Amino acid sequence: MRFLHVAGLGALLGLTACTSSGSDVSFSDSGPTSMSASDISTALGGKTFAYEGGGLKGTIIYAADGSSLYTEDGKGNGTGKWRSKDGQLCQSFDPADFLPSGRPETCSAFQRSGTGYAAGPLVLTDISG
């Protein structure tokens, strides 16, 4: 698995704990739809995403084993863990140079709409290729 630059994601995903729904995200199609835990795992597992929202931007790899590797633009790289539950994406982040205490697990509303996904204030775009 290749490691991509996703440094500020820890801080960005920390923001998802502050938002219990994807209402901050607007889509051009018929609107966001909730997903089951299995659907979320299938959508994310083994794939790489660009993320943006809440003033943060970067990339993240959601490994099928529940680990993640991220690079936040302008900040650096980090690691974490993820899991899905019905309608939510739960994530925690390990300590990193730019995130000395890490981030405990937080869960955010996860929705699909058109070609993207929303996790709290974040928009995730699949760039797996």
ZISUL-V98932 format. One record per residue. N is the residue number from 1. PHI is phi as a letter, one per 40 degrees, with the letter a starting at -180 (999 if undefined). BURIAL is + if it has 24 or more other C-alpha atoms within 12 Angstrom, else -. Layout:
n:phi:burial
N:PHI:BURIAL
N:PHI:BURIAL
//
This chain:
n:phi:burial
1:999:-
2:c:-
3:b:-
4:b:+
5:c:+
6:a:+
7:c:+
8:c:+
9:c:+
10:d:+
11:c:+
12:c:+
13:c:+
14:c:+
15:c:+
16:c:+
17:c:+
18:c:-
19:b:+
20:c:+
21:a:+
22:c:+
23:c:-
24:c:-
25:b:+
26:b:+
27:b:-
28:c:-
29:c:-
30:c:-
31:h:-
32:c:+
33:b:+
34:c:+
35:b:+
36:c:-
37:d:-
38:c:-
39:c:-
40:c:+
41:c:+
42:c:-
43:c:+
44:b:+
45:d:+
46:g:+
47:b:+
48:b:+
49:b:+
50:c:+
51:b:+
52:a:+
53:i:+
54:f:+
55:g:-
56:b:+
57:a:+
58:i:+
59:b:+
60:a:+
61:b:+
62:c:+
63:c:+
64:c:-
65:c:-
66:g:+
67:c:+
68:b:+
69:b:+
70:a:+
71:b:+
72:b:+
73:d:+
74:g:-
75:b:+
76:i:+
77:b:+
78:a:+
79:b:+
80:a:+
81:b:+
82:a:+
83:a:+
84:b:+
85:a:-
86:d:-
87:g:+
88:b:+
89:b:+
90:b:+
91:a:+
92:b:+
93:b:+
94:c:+
95:d:-
96:a:+
97:d:-
98:c:+
99:b:+
100:d:-
101:c:-
102:g:+
103:b:+
104:c:-
105:c:-
106:b:+
107:b:+
108:b:+
109:d:+
110:b:+
111:b:+
112:b:+
113:a:+
114:f:-
115:c:-
116:b:+
117:b:+
118:b:+
119:b:+
120:g:+
121:c:+
122:c:+
123:b:+
124:b:+
125:b:+
126:c:+
127:b:-
128:c:-
129:g:-
//
